[in-house]
């Protein structure tokens, strides 16, 4: 598992926020001590930005942090300031998706629900190109190619033994002929092979289920090996991306995911349905 600057940034921000609140110091006071705006400090505490070494030192001095802990936090800061491999794609990478990839890199368990399409981490190149082209008709062809390259690179995480993916998809995802029958058939065979090769589970919610809690929203829950790294939920719509990180939000999405999983076919039944769908396309 590669070290993720995004996870380190989150961890550093949480530690800084805890130190400040435990010391009963307001954000505006600590921001002034560090020589930054209150909004920038808030971004740092939320893991969305990183203080410089000088700024962090000033903040920790104001908080009376002991030397050993201060050095540990400076080490976190150095790691958080590094660039991940995805920085090479910054020209086609929205900020929230950049955060997602940074979290994916170190997450040990990814739980994703997609109602109408195969999740990005499980897409073939041809299927991904068809999905991205249809979803972003205003994007230049060369940028679509870059986005497809990025999606393929993200999938390398699945080959690492410390990563588990649980994907629940609607039956629409294995029936809609995204890119045409041949592209979908290739995609379905890829699903079957990926489940066989990696630590991946796929379950299908059949049409016969009817209304269920997952209708209308696609999301991913990310869990981490370190208990001090809180879970996160990533949401994606046509025009925006967002994260949910508050405990009550995580509980709500986890409950919903478990409810959808309970309604889905078992992993074995799901594979049989996917194989049947692929055979029908071959005919």
C-alpha positions in Angstrom: 0.0 0.0 0.0 1.4 3.4 -1.0 1.5 6.2 1.5 -1.2 8.7 0.7 -0.6 12.4 1.2 -4.4 12.9 1.4 -4.7 10.6 4.4 -1.8 12.2 6.1 -3.3 15.6 5.5 -6.6 14.5 7.1 -4.8 12.9 10.0 -2.7 16.0 10.6 -5.7 18.3 10.4 -7.7 16.2 12.9 -4.8 16.2 15.4 -4.4 20.0 15.1 -8.2 20.5 15.6 -8.2 18.2 18.6 -5.3 20.1 20.2 -7.0 23.4 19.6 -10.4 22.4 21.0 -8.9 20.6 24.0 -7.0 23.8 24.8 -10.2 25.8 24.4 -8.6 28.0 21.8 -10.8 29.5 19.1 -9.9 29.1 15.4 -9.4 32.8 14.9 -6.8 33.0 17.7 -4.8 30.0 16.4 -5.0 31.3 12.8 -3.5 34.6 13.9 -0.7 32.8 15.8 0.1 30.8 12.7 -0.1 33.8 10.4 -2.9 32.5 8.2 -6.5 33.3 7.7 -9.2 31.6 9.7 -10.6 30.0 6.5 -7.2 28.6 5.6 -6.8 27.1 9.1 -10.3 25.6 8.8 -9.3 24.0 5.5 -6.1 22.6 7.1 -8.1 21.1 10.0 -10.4 19.5 7.6 -7.5 18.0 5.6 -8.0 20.0 2.5 -4.9 22.1 2.8 -1.5 21.9 4.6 0.3 24.5 6.7 3.9 25.3 5.9 6.5 24.1 8.4 6.9 27.6 9.8 3.1 28.1 10.2 2.7 24.7 11.8 5.6 25.4 14.2 4.0 28.7 15.2 0.6 27.0 15.8 2.1 24.2 17.9 4.1 26.6 19.9 0.9 28.6 20.7 -0.7 25.3 21.7 2.2 24.4 24.0 2.7 21.1 22.3 5.7 19.0 23.6 8.7 18.5 21.3 8.1 14.8 20.5 4.5 15.4 19.4 5.5 18.5 17.5 8.1 16.6 15.5 5.6 13.8 14.8 3.2 16.4 13.4 5.9 18.0 11.3 6.7 14.6 9.9 3.0 14.2 9.0 3.1 17.6 7.4 6.1 16.7 5.2 4.2 13.6 4.0 1.0 15.5 3.5 2.8 18.0 1.3 4.0 15.4 -1.1 2.4 14.8 -4.5 0.6 11.6 -5.2 0.8 9.8 -8.6 -2.6 11.3 -9.5 -1.0 14.8 -9.5 0.1 13.9 -13.1 -3.6 14.1 -14.0 -4.4 17.4 -12.3 -5.4 19.0 -15.7 -8.5 16.7 -15.8 -9.0 16.1 -12.1 -11.7 18.0 -10.2 -10.6 18.8 -6.6 -13.0 16.4 -4.9 -12.1 13.5 -7.2 -8.4 14.2 -6.3 -9.3 13.8 -2.7 -11.2 10.6 -3.4 -8.2 9.0 -5.2 -6.0 10.1 -2.3 -8.3 8.3 0.1 -8.7 5.2 -2.1 -4.9 4.8 -2.2 -4.8 3.9 1.5 -8.4 2.7 2.2 -8.6 -1.0 3.2 -12.3 -1.4 2.4 -14.2 0.3 -0.3 -18.0 -0.2 -0.4 -19.7 1.3 -3.4 -23.3 1.4 -4.7 -24.0 2.2 -8.4 -27.5 1.9 -9.6 -27.2 2.3 -13.4 -23.6 1.7 -14.4 -20.6 -0.5 -13.4 -18.5 1.3 -10.8 -15.4 3.0 -12.2 -13.0 0.8 -10.3 -14.4 -2.2 -12.2 -14.8 -0.7 -15.7 -13.0 -1.8 -18.8 -11.3 0.8 -20.9 -14.0 0.7 -23.7 -16.8 0.8 -21.2 -15.2 3.7 -19.3 -14.7 5.7 -22.5 -18.4 5.2 -23.4 -19.5 6.3 -19.9 -17.3 9.3 -19.6 -18.1 10.4 -23.2 -21.8 10.2 -22.5 -21.7 11.9 -19.1 -19.4 14.8 -20.3 -20.3 15.6 -24.0 -18.8 19.1 -23.5 -15.3 17.7 -22.7 -12.6 17.6 -25.5 -11.8 14.1 -26.8 -8.2 14.3 -25.7 -9.4 15.1 -22.1 -11.8 12.2 -22.2 -8.8 10.0 -23.0 -6.9 11.4 -20.1 -9.8 10.7 -17.8 -10.0 7.1 -19.0 -6.3 6.8 -18.4 -6.8 8.0 -14.8 -9.6 5.6 -14.2 -7.5 2.7 -15.4 -4.6 3.8 -13.1 -7.0 3.9 -10.1 -7.9 0.3 -10.7 -4.3 -0.9 -9.9 -5.3 -0.5 -6.2 -7.5 -3.6 -6.5 -4.4 -5.8 -7.2 -2.9 -5.0 -3.8 -3.7 -7.6 -1.1 -4.7 -5.1 1.6 -7.6 -3.6 -0.4 -11.1 -5.1 -0.4 -13.9 -3.8 -2.7 -17.6 -4.6 -2.2 -19.7 -3.3 -5.1 -23.5 -3.4 -5.1 -25.0 -2.6 -8.5 -28.5 -2.4 -10.0 -29.5 -4.9 -12.6 -29.6 -1.9 -15.0 -25.8 -1.9 -14.9 -25.6 -5.3 -16.5 -28.4 -4.7 -19.0 -27.9 -1.2 -20.4 -25.8 -1.6 -23.5 -23.3 1.2 -22.7 -21.1 1.5 -25.7 -23.0 -1.2 -27.5 -23.5 -5.0 -27.0 -19.9 -5.9 -27.6 -18.6 -3.4 -25.1 -21.1 -4.5 -22.5 -20.3 -8.2 -23.1 -16.6 -7.4 -22.6 -17.4 -5.5 -19.5 -19.5 -8.4 -18.0 -16.7 -10.9 -18.6 -14.3 -8.4 -17.0 -16.5 -8.3 -13.9 -16.5 -12.1 -13.7 -12.7 -12.3 -14.1 -12.0 -9.5 -11.6 -14.1 -11.1 -8.9 -12.2 -14.4 -9.5 -8.7 -12.7 -9.3 -9.0 -10.0 -6.7 -10.5 -9.4 -3.3 -13.7 -8.1 -4.9 -17.3 -8.9 -4.2 -20.1 -7.9 -6.6 -23.8 -8.2 -5.8 -26.7 -7.3 -8.1 -30.0 -5.7 -7.0 -32.5 -7.3 -9.4 -35.3 -5.5 -11.2 -37.8 -7.5 -9.1 -36.7 -5.7 -5.9 -38.6 -2.6 -6.9 -38.1 0.5 -4.7 -35.2 0.4 -2.3 -33.1 2.8 -0.2 -30.4 3.2 -2.9 -32.6 4.6 -5.7 -31.3 8.0 -6.9 -27.9 8.2 -5.3 -24.5 6.6 -6.0 -21.8 6.7 -3.4 -18.7 5.0 -1.9 -17.9 4.4 1.7 -14.1 4.4 2.4 -12.7 2.6 5.5 -9.1 2.7 6.7 -6.8 0.3 8.5 -5.8 2.9 11.1 -8.7 3.3 13.6 -7.7 7.0 14.1 -8.5 7.7 10.4 -12.3 8.2 10.2 -14.4 6.7 7.5 -15.6 8.9 4.6 -18.5 8.8 2.1 -18.0 10.1 -1.4 -21.0 11.2 -3.4 -21.2 11.9 -7.1 -23.9 13.6 -9.3 -23.9 14.8 -12.8 -22.5 18.2 -11.9 -20.9 17.9 -8.5 -18.9 15.8 -6.1 -19.1 15.9 -2.3 -17.8 14.2 0.9 -19.7 13.3 4.0 -17.5 12.8 7.1 -19.6 13.4 10.2 -20.3 10.3 12.3 -24.1 10.5 11.9 -23.7 10.8 8.1 -21.4 7.8 8.0 -23.9 5.8 10.1 -26.7 6.7 7.7 -24.9 5.7 4.6 -23.6 2.5 6.2 -27.1 1.5 7.3 -28.4 2.2 3.8 -25.6 0.2 2.2 -26.3 -2.7 4.4 -30.0 -2.5 3.7 -29.3 -2.5 -0.1 -26.9 -5.4 0.3 -29.5 -7.4 2.1 -31.9 -6.9 -0.8 -29.4 -7.8 -3.5 -28.7 -11.3 -4.8 -25.9 -13.2 -3.1 -22.4 -13.0 -4.6 -22.9 -16.4 -6.2 -26.3 -15.7 -7.6 -25.1 -12.3 -8.9 -22.3 -14.0 -10.8 -24.7 -16.4 -12.3 -27.0 -13.5 -13.4 -24.0 -11.7 -14.9 -22.9 -14.8 -16.8 -26.4 -15.2 -18.1 -26.5 -11.6 -19.3 -23.2 -12.0 -21.1 -24.4 -15.2 -22.8 -27.5 -13.4 -24.0 -25.4 -10.7 -25.6 -23.3 -13.3 -27.3 -26.4 -14.7 -29.0 
